[in-house]
Amino acid sequence: MSVVATSPATTDRRTPRAVTVSAWAVPVMVLAQFALLAGVPVVIALVGALTRIRDRAVRLAAVLVAVAFTIPLTVWLVRPDGAQSLSKDIHPAFVGLIVAASAALVLTIHRTRRRRLPARSAPYSPGSCSNTSGGGRCSWSRCRRWRCC
């Protein structure tokens, strides 16, 4: 019996929990007037989506959340007469944009979780792999199509 070690990024098709929690935390923190602290879950969601998720829609939604958050943050940092906190200085339209972008991210994460995995072309049966030699079982290094080892 052979044991093959694979990385979770290649075998696991689920969205990392940190990305999901961060996607939910951003609108909650912005609406609760903790807009500057909401930058932490924005960064976690962006980095996690870009490095661990294959779906382009989730990546695009994470970038949209980051851009929607970065614009009022930059305005607040650049303005010399800005308020003492980002929550007091941010325009309500930007709050709505951040919440809408976060909702889009949450929905795309939910959609990727509910999507069915593609069906294999043939049912699993031991020894059904074309890489078997002499009727034996194939080796995992040669066979990545079937899980017959």
VMD Tcl script that builds the backbone (N, CA, C; Angstrom):
set m [mol new atoms 447]
animate dup $m
set s [atomselect $m all]
$s set {name element resname resid chain x y z} {
  {N N MET 1 A 0.850 -1.172 0.000}
  {CA C MET 1 A 0.000 0.000 0.000}
  {C C MET 1 A 0.890 1.228 0.000}
  {N N SER 2 A 0.662 2.117 -0.913}
  {CA C SER 2 A 1.474 3.324 -0.986}
  {C C SER 2 A 0.683 4.515 -0.484}
  {N N VAL 3 A 1.365 5.401 0.165}
  {CA C VAL 3 A 0.757 6.615 0.684}
  {C C VAL 3 A 1.327 7.792 -0.093}
  {N N VAL 4 A 0.456 8.615 -0.590}
  {CA C VAL 4 A 0.883 9.756 -1.385}
  {C C VAL 4 A 0.501 11.025 -0.649}
  {N N ALA 5 A 1.455 11.879 -0.445}
  {CA C ALA 5 A 1.188 13.159 0.212}
  {C C ALA 5 A 0.924 14.215 -0.853}
  {N N THR 6 A -0.218 14.839 -0.752}
  {CA C THR 6 A -0.556 15.922 -1.674}
  {C C THR 6 A -0.870 17.162 -0.873}
  {N N SER 7 A -0.658 18.286 -1.471}
  {CA C SER 7 A -0.929 19.539 -0.771}
  {C C SER 7 A -2.422 19.821 -0.785}
  {N N PRO 8 A -2.951 20.478 0.244}
  {CA C PRO 8 A -4.373 20.774 0.293}
  {C C PRO 8 A -4.825 21.694 -0.839}
  {N N ALA 9 A -3.937 22.509 -1.357}
  {CA C ALA 9 A -4.334 23.441 -2.409}
  {C C ALA 9 A -4.692 22.710 -3.697}
  {N N THR 10 A -4.095 21.558 -3.952}
  {CA C THR 10 A -4.372 20.857 -5.189}
  {C C THR 10 A -5.536 19.889 -5.063}
  {N N THR 11 A -5.808 19.365 -3.867}
  {CA C THR 11 A -6.872 18.396 -3.731}
  {C C THR 11 A -8.154 19.007 -3.183}
  {N N ASP 12 A -8.062 20.024 -2.387}
  {CA C ASP 12 A -9.229 20.615 -1.755}
  {C C ASP 12 A -9.812 21.694 -2.648}
  {N N ARG 13 A -11.066 21.546 -2.999}
  {CA C ARG 13 A -11.706 22.518 -3.874}
  {C C ARG 13 A -12.553 23.512 -3.095}
  {N N ARG 14 A -12.520 23.455 -1.804}
  {CA C ARG 14 A -13.333 24.349 -0.998}
  {C C ARG 14 A -12.638 25.679 -0.788}
  {N N THR 15 A -13.432 26.662 -0.465}
  {CA C THR 15 A -12.909 27.984 -0.164}
  {C C THR 15 A -12.361 27.978 1.257}
  {N N PRO 16 A -11.182 28.555 1.476}
  {CA C PRO 16 A -10.638 28.596 2.842}
  {C C PRO 16 A -11.569 29.345 3.790}
  {N N ARG 17 A -11.630 28.868 4.992}
  {CA C ARG 17 A -12.527 29.457 6.000}
  {C C ARG 17 A -12.181 30.909 6.285}
  {N N ALA 18 A -10.893 31.250 6.247}
  {CA C ALA 18 A -10.482 32.627 6.523}
  {C C ALA 18 A -11.046 33.591 5.483}
  {N N VAL 19 A -11.117 33.160 4.240}
  {CA C VAL 19 A -11.684 34.015 3.183}
  {C C VAL 19 A -13.178 34.202 3.413}
  {N N THR 20 A -13.865 33.140 3.769}
  {CA C THR 20 A -15.313 33.233 4.002}
  {C C THR 20 A -15.627 34.124 5.198}
  {N N VAL 21 A -14.915 33.934 6.290}
  {CA C VAL 21 A -15.147 34.750 7.486}
  {C C VAL 21 A -14.799 36.207 7.214}
  {N N SER 22 A -13.722 36.436 6.489}
  {CA C SER 22 A -13.337 37.808 6.163}
  {C C SER 22 A -14.360 38.473 5.257}
  {N N ALA 23 A -14.914 37.713 4.328}
  {CA C ALA 23 A -15.936 38.283 3.441}
  {C C ALA 23 A -17.173 38.712 4.220}
  {N N TRP 24 A -17.519 37.960 5.260}
  {CA C TRP 24 A -18.649 38.346 6.098}
  {C C TRP 24 A -18.285 39.474 7.065}
  {N N ALA 25 A -17.044 39.541 7.492}
  {CA C ALA 25 A -16.641 40.526 8.500}
  {C C ALA 25 A -16.533 41.940 7.940}
  {N N VAL 26 A -16.184 42.074 6.672}
  {CA C VAL 26 A -15.985 43.413 6.097}
  {C C VAL 26 A -17.247 44.272 6.183}
  {N N PRO 27 A -18.405 43.838 5.677}
  {CA C PRO 27 A -19.578 44.730 5.773}
  {C C PRO 27 A -20.032 44.956 7.203}
  {N N VAL 28 A -19.877 43.947 8.053}
  {CA C VAL 28 A -20.274 44.106 9.457}
  {C C VAL 28 A -19.420 45.177 10.130}
  {N N MET 29 A -18.125 45.128 9.888}
  {CA C MET 29 A -17.233 46.102 10.521}
  {C C MET 29 A -17.421 47.505 9.962}
  {N N VAL 30 A -17.662 47.612 8.664}
  {CA C VAL 30 A -17.870 48.940 8.068}
  {C C VAL 30 A -19.173 49.540 8.569}
  {N N LEU 31 A -20.224 48.736 8.625}
  {CA C LEU 31 A -21.510 49.251 9.108}
  {C C LEU 31 A -21.488 49.541 10.616}
  {N N ALA 32 A -20.635 48.864 11.357}
  {CA C ALA 32 A -20.528 49.088 12.801}
  {C C ALA 32 A -19.528 50.193 13.139}
  {N N GLN 33 A -19.090 50.957 12.135}
  {CA C GLN 33 A -18.195 52.095 12.312}
  {C C GLN 33 A -16.783 51.691 12.741}
  {N N PHE 34 A -16.338 50.531 12.293}
  {CA C PHE 34 A -14.954 50.102 12.481}
  {C C PHE 34 A -14.296 49.971 11.112}
  {N N ALA 35 A -14.382 51.036 10.325}
  {CA C ALA 35 A -13.950 50.971 8.929}
  {C C ALA 35 A -12.447 50.778 8.786}
  {N N LEU 36 A -11.667 51.404 9.630}
  {CA C LEU 36 A -10.213 51.251 9.505}
  {C C LEU 36 A -9.776 49.838 9.866}
  {N N LEU 37 A -10.390 49.261 10.878}
  {CA C LEU 37 A -10.080 47.880 11.250}
  {C C LEU 37 A -10.574 46.883 10.211}
  {N N ALA 38 A -11.531 47.287 9.397}
  {CA C ALA 38 A -12.035 46.401 8.347}
  {C C ALA 38 A -10.991 46.159 7.263}
  {N N GLY 39 A -9.923 46.924 7.292}
  {CA C GLY 39 A -8.842 46.697 6.340}
  {C C GLY 39 A -8.172 45.351 6.533}
  {N N VAL 40 A -8.171 44.845 7.749}
  {CA C VAL 40 A -7.545 43.539 8.018}
  {C C VAL 40 A -8.301 42.414 7.306}
  {N N PRO 41 A -9.633 42.296 7.460}
  {CA C PRO 41 A -10.316 41.238 6.709}
  {C C PRO 41 A -10.311 41.464 5.195}
  {N N VAL 42 A -10.219 42.715 4.767}
  {CA C VAL 42 A -10.115 42.968 3.320}
  {C C VAL 42 A -8.825 42.369 2.780}
  {N N VAL 43 A -7.731 42.577 3.490}
  {CA C VAL 43 A -6.440 42.029 3.054}
  {C C VAL 43 A -6.451 40.503 3.127}
  {N N ILE 44 A -7.022 39.945 4.179}
  {CA C ILE 44 A -7.091 38.485 4.307}
  {C C ILE 44 A -7.911 37.886 3.173}
  {N N ALA 45 A -9.067 38.503 2.857}
  {CA C ALA 45 A -9.907 37.988 1.781}
  {C C ALA 45 A -9.210 38.111 0.430}
  {N N LEU 46 A -8.525 39.220 0.204}
  {CA C LEU 46 A -7.848 39.423 -1.077}
  {C C LEU 46 A -6.692 38.440 -1.260}
  {N N VAL 47 A -5.836 38.339 -0.271}
  {CA C VAL 47 A -4.686 37.436 -0.384}
  {C C VAL 47 A -5.143 35.981 -0.464}
  {N N GLY 48 A -6.105 35.614 0.353}
  {CA C GLY 48 A -6.617 34.240 0.316}
  {C C GLY 48 A -7.279 33.898 -0.994}
  {N N ALA 49 A -8.035 34.833 -1.547}
  {CA C ALA 49 A -8.704 34.571 -2.822}
  {C C ALA 49 A -7.714 34.483 -3.971}
  {N N LEU 50 A -6.707 35.335 -3.955}
  {CA C LEU 50 A -5.754 35.325 -5.059}
  {C C LEU 50 A -4.789 34.149 -4.996}
  {N N THR 51 A -4.517 33.638 -3.810}
  {CA C THR 51 A -3.542 32.556 -3.704}
  {C C THR 51 A -4.154 31.175 -3.590}
  {N N ARG 52 A -5.367 31.041 -3.064}
  {CA C ARG 52 A -5.909 29.714 -2.775}
  {C C ARG 52 A -7.143 29.323 -3.562}
  {N N ILE 53 A -7.746 30.251 -4.290}
  {CA C ILE 53 A -8.998 29.953 -4.974}
  {C C ILE 53 A -8.787 30.031 -6.473}
  {N N ARG 54 A -9.290 29.033 -7.188}
  {CA C ARG 54 A -9.118 28.987 -8.638}
  {C C ARG 54 A -10.198 29.745 -9.401}
  {N N ASP 55 A -11.353 29.909 -8.801}
  {CA C ASP 55 A -12.483 30.512 -9.493}
  {C C ASP 55 A -12.227 32.000 -9.750}
  {N N ARG 56 A -12.345 32.391 -11.002}
  {CA C ARG 56 A -12.080 33.789 -11.367}
  {C C ARG 56 A -13.117 34.748 -10.801}
  {N N ALA 57 A -14.346 34.293 -10.671}
  {CA C ALA 57 A -15.396 35.167 -10.141}
  {C C ALA 57 A -15.103 35.551 -8.692}
  {N N VAL 58 A -14.621 34.606 -7.905}
  {CA C VAL 58 A -14.283 34.905 -6.507}
  {C C VAL 58 A -13.092 35.850 -6.455}
  {N N ARG 59 A -12.111 35.607 -7.289}
  {CA C ARG 59 A -10.952 36.501 -7.336}
  {C C ARG 59 A -11.362 37.912 -7.730}
  {N N LEU 60 A -12.209 38.028 -8.734}
  {CA C LEU 60 A -12.663 39.345 -9.181}
  {C C LEU 60 A -13.469 40.047 -8.090}
  {N N ALA 61 A -14.315 39.312 -7.395}
  {CA C ALA 61 A -15.101 39.912 -6.319}
  {C C ALA 61 A -14.207 40.363 -5.167}
  {N N ALA 62 A -13.168 39.606 -4.873}
  {CA C ALA 62 A -12.235 40.009 -3.806}
  {C C ALA 62 A -11.470 41.265 -4.201}
  {N N VAL 63 A -11.073 41.360 -5.457}
  {CA C VAL 63 A -10.398 42.574 -5.931}
  {C C VAL 63 A -11.357 43.756 -5.880}
  {N N LEU 64 A -12.621 43.532 -6.214}
  {CA C LEU 64 A -13.624 44.598 -6.161}
  {C C LEU 64 A -13.801 45.114 -4.726}
  {N N VAL 65 A -13.819 44.214 -3.762}
  {CA C VAL 65 A -13.924 44.631 -2.354}
  {C C VAL 65 A -12.693 45.442 -1.959}
  {N N ALA 66 A -11.517 44.985 -2.370}
  {CA C ALA 66 A -10.285 45.693 -2.016}
  {C C ALA 66 A -10.239 47.084 -2.636}
  {N N VAL 67 A -10.657 47.199 -3.886}
  {CA C VAL 67 A -10.666 48.516 -4.549}
  {C C VAL 67 A -11.708 49.428 -3.906}
  {N N ALA 68 A -12.891 48.872 -3.619}
  {CA C ALA 68 A -13.944 49.673 -2.990}
  {C C ALA 68 A -13.521 50.166 -1.611}
  {N N PHE 69 A -12.690 49.412 -0.915}
  {CA C PHE 69 A -12.207 49.841 0.398}
  {C C PHE 69 A -11.013 50.782 0.274}
  {N N THR 70 A -10.176 50.569 -0.717}
  {CA C THR 70 A -8.956 51.355 -0.852}
  {C C THR 70 A -9.231 52.801 -1.253}
  {N N ILE 71 A -10.242 53.040 -2.049}
  {CA C ILE 71 A -10.535 54.408 -2.511}
  {C C ILE 71 A -10.844 55.342 -1.332}
  {N N PRO 72 A -11.808 55.044 -0.452}
  {CA C PRO 72 A -12.038 55.973 0.669}
  {C C PRO 72 A -10.874 56.009 1.661}
  {N N LEU 73 A -10.149 54.902 1.789}
  {CA C LEU 73 A -8.987 54.912 2.672}
  {C C LEU 73 A -7.916 55.863 2.149}
  {N N THR 74 A -7.678 55.835 0.852}
  {CA C THR 74 A -6.683 56.730 0.254}
  {C C THR 74 A -7.123 58.187 0.364}
  {N N VAL 75 A -8.393 58.441 0.120}
  {CA C VAL 75 A -8.906 59.815 0.244}
  {C C VAL 75 A -8.740 60.309 1.675}
  {N N TRP 76 A -9.027 59.457 2.632}
  {CA C TRP 76 A -8.908 59.848 4.035}
  {C C TRP 76 A -7.450 60.106 4.419}
  {N N LEU 77 A -6.529 59.293 3.915}
  {CA C LEU 77 A -5.121 59.476 4.248}
  {C C LEU 77 A -4.505 60.693 3.568}
  {N N VAL 78 A -4.950 61.024 2.362}
  {CA C VAL 78 A -4.344 62.114 1.593}
  {C C VAL 78 A -4.883 63.475 2.008}
  {N N ARG 79 A -6.157 63.531 2.363}
  {CA C ARG 79 A -6.756 64.825 2.712}
  {C C ARG 79 A -6.159 65.401 3.987}
  {N N PRO 80 A -5.739 66.654 3.956}
  {CA C PRO 80 A -5.153 67.248 5.162}
  {C C PRO 80 A -6.207 67.604 6.215}
  {N N ASP 81 A -7.434 67.850 5.792}
  {CA C ASP 81 A -8.467 68.262 6.747}
  {C C ASP 81 A -9.464 67.136 7.015}
  {N N GLY 82 A -9.022 65.907 6.926}
  {CA C GLY 82 A -9.899 64.762 7.134}
  {C C GLY 82 A -10.300 64.595 8.580}
  {N N ALA 83 A -11.313 63.767 8.786}
  {CA C ALA 83 A -11.791 63.494 10.138}
  {C C ALA 83 A -10.771 62.642 10.899}
  {N N GLN 84 A -11.026 62.476 12.191}
  {CA C GLN 84 A -10.096 61.709 13.014}
  {C C GLN 84 A -10.176 60.206 12.736}
  {N N SER 85 A -11.291 59.750 12.240}
  {CA C SER 85 A -11.421 58.325 11.943}
  {C C SER 85 A -11.972 58.146 10.531}
  {N N LEU 86 A -11.660 57.013 9.953}
  {CA C LEU 86 A -12.154 56.705 8.607}
  {C C LEU 86 A -13.660 56.545 8.607}
  {N N SER 87 A -14.214 56.020 9.679}
  {CA C SER 87 A -15.655 55.822 9.753}
  {C C SER 87 A -16.425 57.139 9.702}
  {N N LYS 88 A -15.862 58.195 10.261}
  {CA C LYS 88 A -16.526 59.495 10.232}
  {C C LYS 88 A -16.312 60.214 8.913}
  {N N ASP 89 A -15.254 59.883 8.204}
  {CA C ASP 89 A -14.903 60.582 6.973}
  {C C ASP 89 A -15.466 59.913 5.722}
  {N N ILE 90 A -15.805 58.668 5.806}
  {CA C ILE 90 A -16.226 57.916 4.622}
  {C C ILE 90 A -17.633 58.358 4.194}
  {N N HIS 91 A -17.808 58.498 2.889}
  {CA C HIS 91 A -19.106 58.888 2.333}
  {C C HIS 91 A -20.048 57.685 2.381}
  {N N PRO 92 A -21.337 57.909 2.654}
  {CA C PRO 92 A -22.280 56.788 2.715}
  {C C PRO 92 A -22.370 55.990 1.405}
  {N N ALA 93 A -22.096 56.630 0.288}
  {CA C ALA 93 A -22.116 55.884 -0.981}
  {C C ALA 93 A -20.987 54.848 -1.017}
  {N N PHE 94 A -19.834 55.196 -0.454}
  {CA C PHE 94 A -18.741 54.232 -0.388}
  {C C PHE 94 A -19.053 53.101 0.585}
  {N N VAL 95 A -19.759 53.420 1.664}
  {CA C VAL 95 A -20.184 52.363 2.584}
  {C C VAL 95 A -21.092 51.382 1.843}
  {N N GLY 96 A -22.035 51.925 1.080}
  {CA C GLY 96 A -22.920 51.067 0.285}
  {C C GLY 96 A -22.171 50.260 -0.754}
  {N N LEU 97 A -21.165 50.873 -1.378}
  {CA C LEU 97 A -20.365 50.168 -2.373}
  {C C LEU 97 A -19.550 49.035 -1.734}
  {N N ILE 98 A -18.979 49.286 -0.572}
  {CA C ILE 98 A -18.214 48.246 0.119}
  {C C ILE 98 A -19.126 47.103 0.543}
  {N N VAL 99 A -20.288 47.424 1.062}
  {CA C VAL 99 A -21.241 46.390 1.479}
  {C C VAL 99 A -21.728 45.594 0.269}
  {N N ALA 100 A -22.001 46.267 -0.841}
  {CA C ALA 100 A -22.444 45.559 -2.045}
  {C C ALA 100 A -21.346 44.673 -2.617}
  {N N ALA 101 A -20.113 45.162 -2.619}
  {CA C ALA 101 A -18.995 44.348 -3.113}
  {C C ALA 101 A -18.760 43.151 -2.193}
  {N N SER 102 A -18.898 43.343 -0.895}
  {CA C SER 102 A -18.749 42.225 0.037}
  {C C SER 102 A -19.871 41.214 -0.136}
  {N N ALA 103 A -21.076 41.698 -0.388}
  {CA C ALA 103 A -22.187 40.781 -0.658}
  {C C ALA 103 A -21.935 39.982 -1.930}
  {N N ALA 104 A -21.370 40.629 -2.936}
  {CA C ALA 104 A -21.025 39.911 -4.165}
  {C C ALA 104 A -19.969 38.846 -3.895}
  {N N LEU 105 A -19.001 39.160 -3.047}
  {CA C LEU 105 A -17.972 38.176 -2.694}
  {C C LEU 105 A -18.578 37.003 -1.932}
  {N N VAL 106 A -19.449 37.287 -0.985}
  {CA C VAL 106 A -20.094 36.219 -0.222}
  {C C VAL 106 A -20.932 35.334 -1.154}
  {N N LEU 107 A -21.656 35.945 -2.074}
  {CA C LEU 107 A -22.480 35.158 -3.004}
  {C C LEU 107 A -21.641 34.317 -3.954}
  {N N THR 108 A -20.526 34.846 -4.425}
  {CA C THR 108 A -19.683 34.043 -5.313}
  {C C THR 108 A -19.010 32.906 -4.550}
  {N N ILE 109 A -18.649 33.133 -3.293}
  {CA C ILE 109 A -18.107 32.042 -2.478}
  {C C ILE 109 A -19.170 30.973 -2.277}
  {N N HIS 110 A -20.391 31.408 -1.986}
  {CA C HIS 110 A -21.490 30.458 -1.797}
  {C C HIS 110 A -21.768 29.687 -3.085}
  {N N ARG 111 A -21.697 30.363 -4.216}
  {CA C ARG 111 A -21.936 29.710 -5.507}
  {C C ARG 111 A -20.870 28.659 -5.800}
  {N N THR 112 A -19.618 28.966 -5.481}
  {CA C THR 112 A -18.561 27.987 -5.743}
  {C C THR 112 A -18.670 26.789 -4.819}
  {N N ARG 113 A -19.203 26.972 -3.633}
  {CA C ARG 113 A -19.402 25.831 -2.736}
  {C C ARG 113 A -20.529 24.937 -3.211}
  {N N ARG 114 A -21.545 25.518 -3.814}
  {CA C ARG 114 A -22.711 24.750 -4.246}
  {C C ARG 114 A -22.557 24.131 -5.626}
  {N N ARG 115 A -21.535 24.562 -6.346}
  {CA C ARG 115 A -21.337 24.027 -7.692}
  {C C ARG 115 A -20.938 22.567 -7.616}
  {N N ARG 116 A -21.506 21.776 -8.502}
  {CA C ARG 116 A -21.177 20.353 -8.523}
  {C C ARG 116 A -19.818 20.131 -9.137}
  {N N LEU 117 A -19.160 19.101 -8.675}
  {CA C LEU 117 A -17.895 18.719 -9.267}
  {C C LEU 117 A -18.166 18.046 -10.608}
  {N N PRO 118 A -17.296 18.202 -11.588}
  {CA C PRO 118 A -17.531 17.562 -12.872}
  {C C PRO 118 A -17.491 16.043 -12.738}
  {N N ALA 119 A -18.384 15.398 -13.451}
  {CA C ALA 119 A -18.459 13.943 -13.389}
  {C C ALA 119 A -17.312 13.322 -14.185}
  {N N ARG 120 A -16.859 12.181 -13.703}
  {CA C ARG 120 A -15.810 11.475 -14.426}
  {C C ARG 120 A -16.422 10.761 -15.619}
  {N N SER 121 A -15.602 10.480 -16.613}
  {CA C SER 121 A -16.108 9.879 -17.832}
  {C C SER 121 A -16.490 8.421 -17.644}
  {N N ALA 122 A -15.929 7.739 -16.670}
  {CA C ALA 122 A -16.258 6.340 -16.429}
  {C C ALA 122 A -16.301 6.114 -14.929}
  {N N PRO 123 A -17.115 5.168 -14.472}
  {CA C PRO 123 A -17.160 4.915 -13.032}
  {C C PRO 123 A -15.857 4.301 -12.550}
  {N N TYR 124 A -15.608 4.472 -11.279}
  {CA C TYR 124 A -14.380 3.956 -10.683}
  {C C TYR 124 A -14.460 2.439 -10.598}
  {N N SER 125 A -13.420 1.814 -11.037}
  {CA C SER 125 A -13.267 0.385 -10.824}
  {C C SER 125 A -11.783 0.092 -10.725}
  {N N PRO 126 A -11.377 -0.651 -9.719}
  {CA C PRO 126 A -9.954 -0.932 -9.571}
  {C C PRO 126 A -9.398 -1.629 -10.802}
  {N N GLY 127 A -8.271 -1.178 -11.251}
  {CA C GLY 127 A -7.624 -1.773 -12.409}
  {C C GLY 127 A -8.158 -1.277 -13.730}
  {N N SER 128 A -9.048 -0.262 -13.701}
  {CA C SER 128 A -9.620 0.223 -14.954}
  {C C SER 128 A -8.735 1.252 -15.634}
  {N N CYS 129 A -7.652 1.583 -15.019}
  {CA C CYS 129 A -6.757 2.586 -15.577}
  {C C CYS 129 A -5.965 1.991 -16.727}
  {N N SER 130 A -5.729 2.810 -17.735}
  {CA C SER 130 A -4.982 2.336 -18.892}
  {C C SER 130 A -3.486 2.286 -18.617}
  {N N ASN 131 A -3.040 2.796 -17.479}
  {CA C ASN 131 A -1.613 2.799 -17.146}
  {C C ASN 131 A -1.184 1.553 -16.380}
  {N N THR 132 A -2.057 0.585 -16.251}
  {CA C THR 132 A -1.674 -0.618 -15.528}
  {C C THR 132 A -0.801 -1.483 -16.410}
  {N N SER 133 A 0.161 -2.078 -15.804}
  {CA C SER 133 A 1.041 -2.969 -16.557}
  {C C SER 133 A 0.856 -4.386 -16.040}
  {N N GLY 134 A 0.500 -5.275 -16.916}
  {CA C GLY 134 A 0.330 -6.680 -16.539}
  {C C GLY 134 A -0.894 -6.926 -15.694}
  {N N GLY 135 A -1.905 -6.098 -15.801}
  {CA C GLY 135 A -3.138 -6.314 -15.063}
  {C C GLY 135 A -3.084 -5.856 -13.618}
  {N N GLY 136 A -1.961 -5.271 -13.182}
  {CA C GLY 136 A -1.845 -4.809 -11.805}
  {C C GLY 136 A -2.421 -3.420 -11.633}
  {N N ARG 137 A -2.151 -2.867 -10.498}
  {CA C ARG 137 A -2.634 -1.523 -10.217}
  {C C ARG 137 A -1.637 -0.507 -10.748}
  {N N CYS 138 A -2.110 0.644 -11.094}
  {CA C CYS 138 A -1.221 1.681 -11.607}
  {C C CYS 138 A -0.544 2.399 -10.436}
  {N N SER 139 A 0.520 3.086 -10.740}
  {CA C SER 139 A 1.182 3.868 -9.707}
  {C C SER 139 A 0.657 5.294 -9.782}
  {N N TRP 140 A 0.560 5.954 -8.643}
  {CA C TRP 140 A -0.008 7.300 -8.591}
  {C C TRP 140 A 0.827 8.283 -9.398}
  {N N SER 141 A 2.116 8.041 -9.497}
  {CA C SER 141 A 2.965 8.972 -10.230}
  {C C SER 141 A 2.659 8.945 -11.723}
  {N N ARG 142 A 2.154 7.824 -12.234}
  {CA C ARG 142 A 1.819 7.742 -13.652}
  {C C ARG 142 A 0.344 8.036 -13.908}
  {N N CYS 143 A -0.490 7.828 -12.946}
  {CA C CYS 143 A -1.931 7.961 -13.166}
  {C C CYS 143 A -2.489 9.094 -12.319}
  {N N ARG 144 A -2.876 10.161 -12.944}
  {CA C ARG 144 A -3.527 11.265 -12.231}
  {C C ARG 144 A -4.994 11.369 -12.646}
  {N N ARG 145 A -5.420 10.497 -13.537}
  {CA C ARG 145 A -6.791 10.560 -14.016}
  {C C ARG 145 A -7.727 9.778 -13.113}
  {N N TRP 146 A -7.330 8.604 -12.689}
  {CA C TRP 146 A -8.162 7.743 -11.850}
  {C C TRP 146 A -7.548 7.641 -10.474}
  {N N ARG 147 A -8.366 7.402 -9.506}
  {CA C ARG 147 A -7.873 7.178 -8.133}
  {C C ARG 147 A -7.946 5.677 -7.840}
  {N N CYS 148 A -7.165 4.926 -8.579}
  {CA C CYS 148 A -7.245 3.483 -8.446}
  {C C CYS 148 A -6.103 2.899 -7.635}
  {N N CYS 149 A -5.261 3.717 -7.063}
  {CA C CYS 149 A -4.192 3.156 -6.257}
  {C C CYS 149 A -4.531 3.268 -4.790}
}
mol reanalyze $m
mol bondsrecalc $m
mol representation Tube
mol addrep $m
